[in-house]
Amino acid sequence: MVNYPKTHSSQWPSIAEHAERNVIRLQLAQNIVLKLLAKPALAELEAQLVVQDLAKGDTLVRQGDHDMAQCFILDGILKRVVASPSAKEMILRFAFERDLETSYAAWRLHTPTPYSIVTVTKARVATLPLPDWVAFMQSRPELKAAFEYEVMSLMSDVMAHTITLHLLDAPGRVHRFMRKHAELAERLPKKELAAYLNISPETLSRLKQKGKI
């Protein structure tokens, strides 16, 4: 049974309350977007964040949600998943340490979140409500520009991946994944990677034996 932890809740500790707060602060400072912040601004943001320690298979954000959050990944791997009305699922992307996950585009368009964000492995993330994150960025144009660039970049990657599934055969998909995301190849469960590439685990194993991955 999939768990649906509330995205921002008093059940989660703040960074200051967390036993590993010093490590968490270092991890936040290395985030792809937050590394732009000076220490006083990062400290101001930290006061608004909660830390969620999640099990494999926990859902951080559910497709169709209006309650949106900004997520900074500290440890572990997350996936963005979209489901059809018949419950057929497609993995759109993976994200891991120093990366982020967000429903920013949907929030700007005033639409529900079009995908779920689910943990692939045990994970730790720092989150805050998306409106609070947007308010934090308003007086920091450099941060806002960098964040919006990352959002556009990851949306472009998702589109490229979707096109790849239609244009490339199985070996081609595997080759592209290895070229772009080799660091994830050994960390992802075989079933998850096979689903992302829209091939069977058996085909993935066969290609691996042939040295394709």
C-alpha positions as a Markdown table, in Angstrom:
| # | Residue | x | y | z |
|---|---|---|---|---|
| 1 | Met | 0.0 | 0.0 | 0.0 |
| 2 | Val | 1.4 | 3.4 | -1.1 |
| 3 | Asn | 1.8 | 6.0 | 1.7 |
| 4 | Tyr | 0.9 | 9.6 | 1.1 |
| 5 | Pro | 2.7 | 11.8 | 3.5 |
| 6 | Lys | 1.4 | 15.2 | 3.9 |
| 7 | Thr | 3.8 | 17.5 | 2.1 |
| 8 | His | 4.2 | 20.2 | 4.7 |
| 9 | Ser | 3.1 | 19.2 | 8.2 |
| 10 | Ser | 3.9 | 19.8 | 11.8 |
| 11 | Gln | 4.8 | 16.0 | 12.0 |
| 12 | Trp | 8.0 | 16.8 | 10.2 |
| 13 | Pro | 10.9 | 18.6 | 12.1 |
| 14 | Ser | 12.4 | 21.9 | 11.1 |
| 15 | Ile | 16.1 | 21.8 | 10.2 |
| 16 | Ala | 16.9 | 23.4 | 13.6 |
| 17 | Glu | 15.1 | 20.5 | 15.3 |
| 18 | His | 16.6 | 17.8 | 13.3 |
| 19 | Ala | 19.4 | 15.6 | 14.8 |
| 20 | Glu | 21.5 | 15.9 | 11.6 |
| 21 | Arg | 20.9 | 19.6 | 11.0 |
| 22 | Asn | 24.6 | 20.3 | 10.4 |
| 23 | Val | 24.8 | 17.8 | 7.6 |
| 24 | Ile | 21.4 | 19.0 | 6.2 |
| 25 | Arg | 22.6 | 22.6 | 6.1 |
| 26 | Leu | 25.7 | 21.5 | 4.1 |
| 27 | Gln | 23.5 | 19.5 | 1.7 |
| 28 | Leu | 21.2 | 22.5 | 1.1 |
| 29 | Ala | 24.1 | 24.8 | 0.4 |
| 30 | Gln | 25.1 | 22.4 | -2.4 |
| 31 | Asn | 21.7 | 22.4 | -4.1 |
| 32 | Ile | 21.7 | 23.3 | -7.8 |
| 33 | Val | 19.7 | 26.5 | -7.0 |
| 34 | Leu | 20.3 | 27.2 | -3.4 |
| 35 | Lys | 24.0 | 27.4 | -3.8 |
| 36 | Leu | 23.5 | 30.9 | -5.2 |
| 37 | Leu | 22.2 | 32.1 | -1.8 |
| 38 | Ala | 24.4 | 34.0 | 0.7 |
| 39 | Lys | 24.4 | 32.5 | 4.2 |
| 40 | Pro | 21.9 | 35.0 | 5.7 |
| 41 | Ala | 19.4 | 34.3 | 2.9 |
| 42 | Leu | 19.9 | 30.6 | 3.2 |
| 43 | Ala | 19.4 | 30.8 | 6.9 |
| 44 | Glu | 16.1 | 32.7 | 6.3 |
| 45 | Leu | 14.9 | 29.9 | 4.0 |
| 46 | Glu | 16.0 | 27.2 | 6.4 |
| 47 | Ala | 13.6 | 28.6 | 9.0 |
| 48 | Gln | 10.7 | 27.8 | 6.6 |
| 49 | Leu | 11.7 | 24.3 | 5.6 |
| 50 | Val | 10.8 | 21.0 | 7.1 |
| 51 | Val | 12.8 | 17.8 | 6.7 |
| 52 | Gln | 11.0 | 14.6 | 5.6 |
| 53 | Asp | 12.7 | 11.2 | 6.0 |
| 54 | Leu | 10.8 | 8.9 | 3.6 |
| 55 | Ala | 10.6 | 5.2 | 2.9 |
| 56 | Lys | 10.9 | 3.7 | -0.6 |
| 57 | Gly | 7.5 | 4.1 | -2.4 |
| 58 | Asp | 6.3 | 7.1 | -0.4 |
| 59 | Thr | 4.4 | 9.6 | -2.5 |
| 60 | Leu | 5.4 | 13.2 | -1.8 |
| 61 | Val | 3.0 | 14.8 | -4.2 |
| 62 | Arg | 0.0 | 13.1 | -5.8 |
| 63 | Gln | -1.2 | 13.7 | -9.3 |
| 64 | Gly | -4.3 | 16.0 | -9.2 |
| 65 | Asp | -3.2 | 17.8 | -6.0 |
| 66 | His | -3.8 | 21.5 | -5.5 |
| 67 | Asp | -1.7 | 21.6 | -2.3 |
| 68 | Met | 1.7 | 22.0 | -3.9 |
| 69 | Ala | 5.2 | 22.1 | -2.5 |
| 70 | Gln | 8.8 | 22.9 | -3.4 |
| 71 | Cys | 11.2 | 20.1 | -2.7 |
| 72 | Phe | 14.9 | 20.1 | -2.3 |
| 73 | Ile | 16.5 | 16.6 | -2.5 |
| 74 | Leu | 19.1 | 15.9 | 0.2 |
| 75 | Asp | 19.5 | 12.1 | -0.1 |
| 76 | Gly | 18.0 | 9.3 | -2.3 |
| 77 | Ile | 16.2 | 9.2 | -5.6 |
| 78 | Leu | 12.7 | 10.5 | -6.5 |
| 79 | Lys | 10.7 | 9.9 | -9.7 |
| 80 | Arg | 8.1 | 12.0 | -11.5 |
| 81 | Val | 5.2 | 9.7 | -12.6 |
| 82 | Val | 2.1 | 10.4 | -14.6 |
| 83 | Ala | -0.9 | 7.9 | -14.6 |
| 84 | Ser | -3.6 | 7.5 | -17.2 |
| 85 | Pro | -7.3 | 7.1 | -16.2 |
| 86 | Ser | -6.8 | 3.3 | -16.6 |
| 87 | Ala | -3.9 | 3.6 | -14.1 |
| 88 | Lys | -1.2 | 2.9 | -16.6 |
| 89 | Glu | 1.9 | 4.7 | -15.4 |
| 90 | Met | 4.8 | 6.4 | -17.2 |
| 91 | Ile | 8.0 | 7.6 | -15.5 |
| 92 | Leu | 8.9 | 11.1 | -16.7 |
| 93 | Arg | 12.2 | 11.7 | -14.9 |
| 94 | Phe | 14.4 | 10.8 | -11.9 |
| 95 | Ala | 15.9 | 13.3 | -9.5 |
| 96 | Phe | 18.5 | 12.8 | -6.8 |
| 97 | Glu | 20.8 | 14.7 | -4.4 |
| 98 | Arg | 21.4 | 18.4 | -5.1 |
| 99 | Asp | 18.4 | 18.4 | -7.5 |
| 100 | Leu | 14.9 | 19.7 | -6.9 |
| 101 | Glu | 11.3 | 18.8 | -7.6 |
| 102 | Thr | 8.4 | 21.2 | -8.0 |
| 103 | Ser | 4.9 | 21.8 | -9.3 |
| 104 | Tyr | 5.8 | 25.4 | -10.2 |
| 105 | Ala | 4.6 | 25.3 | -13.8 |
| 106 | Ala | 1.2 | 24.0 | -12.7 |
| 107 | Trp | 1.0 | 26.5 | -9.9 |
| 108 | Arg | 1.7 | 29.4 | -12.3 |
| 109 | Leu | -1.0 | 28.0 | -14.7 |
| 110 | His | -3.5 | 27.5 | -11.8 |
| 111 | Thr | -3.9 | 23.9 | -12.7 |
| 112 | Pro | -3.6 | 20.7 | -10.5 |
| 113 | Thr | -0.3 | 18.9 | -10.3 |
| 114 | Pro | -0.1 | 16.8 | -13.5 |
| 115 | Tyr | 2.1 | 14.1 | -12.0 |
| 116 | Ser | 3.0 | 12.4 | -8.8 |
| 117 | Ile | 6.4 | 12.6 | -7.1 |
| 118 | Val | 7.4 | 9.3 | -5.6 |
| 119 | Thr | 10.5 | 8.0 | -3.8 |
| 120 | Val | 12.4 | 5.3 | -5.7 |
| 121 | Thr | 14.7 | 4.7 | -2.7 |
| 122 | Lys | 14.8 | 5.7 | 0.9 |
| 123 | Ala | 15.0 | 9.5 | 0.7 |
| 124 | Arg | 15.4 | 12.7 | 2.7 |
| 125 | Val | 14.0 | 15.9 | 1.3 |
| 126 | Ala | 13.5 | 19.5 | 2.6 |
| 127 | Thr | 10.2 | 21.1 | 1.6 |
| 128 | Leu | 8.1 | 24.2 | 2.0 |
| 129 | Pro | 4.7 | 25.2 | 0.5 |
| 130 | Leu | 5.1 | 26.4 | -3.0 |
| 131 | Pro | 3.5 | 29.8 | -2.4 |
| 132 | Asp | 6.0 | 30.4 | 0.4 |
| 133 | Trp | 8.9 | 29.5 | -2.0 |
| 134 | Val | 7.6 | 31.9 | -4.6 |
| 135 | Ala | 7.3 | 34.7 | -2.1 |
| 136 | Phe | 10.9 | 34.0 | -0.9 |
| 137 | Met | 12.1 | 34.4 | -4.5 |
| 138 | Gln | 10.3 | 37.6 | -5.3 |
| 139 | Ser | 13.0 | 39.9 | -3.8 |
| 140 | Arg | 15.8 | 37.7 | -5.2 |
| 141 | Pro | 15.7 | 38.0 | -9.0 |
| 142 | Glu | 18.9 | 36.1 | -9.5 |
| 143 | Leu | 17.6 | 33.1 | -7.6 |
| 144 | Lys | 14.2 | 33.3 | -9.4 |
| 145 | Ala | 15.9 | 33.4 | -12.8 |
| 146 | Ala | 18.1 | 30.4 | -11.9 |
| 147 | Phe | 15.1 | 28.4 | -10.5 |
| 148 | Glu | 13.0 | 29.1 | -13.6 |
| 149 | Tyr | 15.8 | 28.1 | -15.8 |
| 150 | Glu | 16.0 | 24.7 | -14.0 |
| 151 | Val | 12.3 | 24.3 | -14.3 |
| 152 | Met | 12.4 | 24.9 | -18.0 |
| 153 | Ser | 15.4 | 22.7 | -18.4 |
| 154 | Leu | 13.8 | 19.7 | -16.6 |
| 155 | Met | 10.6 | 20.2 | -18.7 |
| 156 | Ser | 12.7 | 20.1 | -21.8 |
| 157 | Asp | 14.4 | 16.9 | -20.6 |
| 158 | Val | 11.0 | 15.3 | -20.0 |
| 159 | Met | 9.9 | 16.2 | -23.5 |
| 160 | Ala | 13.1 | 14.9 | -25.0 |
| 161 | His | 12.6 | 11.6 | -23.1 |
| 162 | Thr | 9.0 | 11.3 | -24.3 |
| 163 | Ile | 10.1 | 11.8 | -27.9 |
| 164 | Thr | 13.0 | 9.3 | -27.4 |
| 165 | Leu | 10.5 | 6.6 | -26.4 |
| 166 | His | 8.8 | 7.0 | -29.8 |
| 167 | Leu | 11.9 | 7.4 | -32.0 |
| 168 | Leu | 14.5 | 5.1 | -30.7 |
| 169 | Asp | 14.6 | 1.3 | -30.3 |
| 170 | Ala | 15.4 | -0.4 | -27.0 |
| 171 | Pro | 19.2 | -0.3 | -27.5 |
| 172 | Gly | 19.0 | 3.3 | -28.5 |
| 173 | Arg | 17.1 | 4.3 | -25.4 |
| 174 | Val | 19.6 | 2.5 | -23.2 |
| 175 | His | 22.5 | 4.2 | -25.0 |
| 176 | Arg | 20.9 | 7.6 | -24.6 |
| 177 | Phe | 20.3 | 7.0 | -20.9 |
| 178 | Met | 23.9 | 5.9 | -20.3 |
| 179 | Arg | 25.2 | 9.0 | -22.2 |
| 180 | Lys | 23.1 | 11.4 | -20.1 |
| 181 | His | 22.6 | 9.7 | -16.8 |
| 182 | Ala | 25.4 | 7.1 | -16.3 |
| 183 | Glu | 25.7 | 8.1 | -12.6 |
| 184 | Leu | 22.2 | 6.6 | -12.0 |
| 185 | Ala | 22.6 | 3.3 | -13.8 |
| 186 | Glu | 23.9 | 1.3 | -10.8 |
| 187 | Arg | 21.7 | 3.1 | -8.3 |
| 188 | Leu | 18.3 | 2.5 | -9.9 |
| 189 | Pro | 16.4 | -0.7 | -9.3 |
| 190 | Lys | 16.3 | -2.6 | -12.6 |
| 191 | Lys | 12.5 | -2.6 | -12.6 |
| 192 | Glu | 12.4 | 1.2 | -12.3 |
| 193 | Leu | 14.9 | 1.8 | -15.0 |
| 194 | Ala | 13.2 | -0.7 | -17.4 |
| 195 | Ala | 9.9 | 1.1 | -16.8 |
| 196 | Tyr | 11.5 | 4.5 | -17.5 |
| 197 | Leu | 12.9 | 3.1 | -20.8 |
| 198 | Asn | 9.6 | 1.4 | -21.6 |
| 199 | Ile | 11.3 | -2.0 | -22.0 |
| 200 | Ser | 11.0 | -5.2 | -20.0 |
| 201 | Pro | 13.4 | -6.0 | -17.1 |
| 202 | Glu | 14.5 | -9.1 | -19.2 |
| 203 | Thr | 15.4 | -6.9 | -22.2 |
| 204 | Leu | 17.3 | -4.6 | -19.9 |
| 205 | Ser | 19.3 | -7.5 | -18.5 |
| 206 | Arg | 20.0 | -8.8 | -22.0 |
| 207 | Leu | 21.3 | -5.5 | -23.1 |
| 208 | Lys | 23.4 | -5.2 | -19.9 |
| 209 | Gln | 25.0 | -8.6 | -20.7 |
| 210 | Lys | 25.8 | -7.3 | -24.2 |
| 211 | Gly | 27.6 | -4.4 | -22.6 |
| 212 | Lys | 25.0 | -1.8 | -23.6 |
| 213 | Ile | 24.7 | -0.7 | -20.0 |
